[in-house]
Amino acid sequence: MEISNLFTVGGVVMWPLLGFSMLAVALIIERLRFWVQINRRQNRVVREVLQLYRQGNIVGAWDKLQQNTNLPIARIFLAALELEEPTPEEFRLALESEAQAEIPLLKRFQNIFETIIGLAPLLGLLGTVLGLITSFASLNIGDVGGTKTTGVTAGISEALVSTASGLVVAIFTLLFANTFRGLYQRQIAWIQEYGGQLELLYRRRYERGEKSYAPTK
């Protein structure tokens, strides 16, 4: 079956399915760019920042973070380092508060993905039901085995196109949604790990009475 005939065969529900598929593709591209950018640079930047901080080069660590403020972990670190002479507890709270603020960005579009995954198969099923209703409405019981019955059989097979289309959209979106969910969970684990390392370094410097905060603006 040609693609140009899918909308005629599948019925009216094919149009919202097309809208869902286009929306899903656009959001998937945005999320792919977001996660590629993070995974390409984050580990290297964090290691360099922690190394500079460990060596006592607070200004260098600060400058490195300022150059990478488009990374969530950099914004989290800056929120804590901007505090002037905080206690270890205040430093930890600053890290945790900013980490919580970054969660909506990391989980962006997740609700939309879940909506598409849930509604696409239902729309496909609705299209099939509407197609079956139309097919059986044209059935003449006295003509069983005749040409009209053949037309009904063909109509039933065509009505299933909408269900298949809905499942394709849902499966395609689910594949990427689960991938992004896994990346989010791994990112949260990294934030906790790197935040814990920075907090430990700060506690050590705080206990020794060394300056451990970034320069004020």
PyMOL commands that set and color helices and strands:
alter all, ss='L'
color gray80, all
select helices_A, chain A and resi 3-10+14-54+58-66+72-81+88-106+110-137+141-143+147-207
alter helices_A, ss='H'
color red, helices_A
deselect
rebuild
show_as cartoon
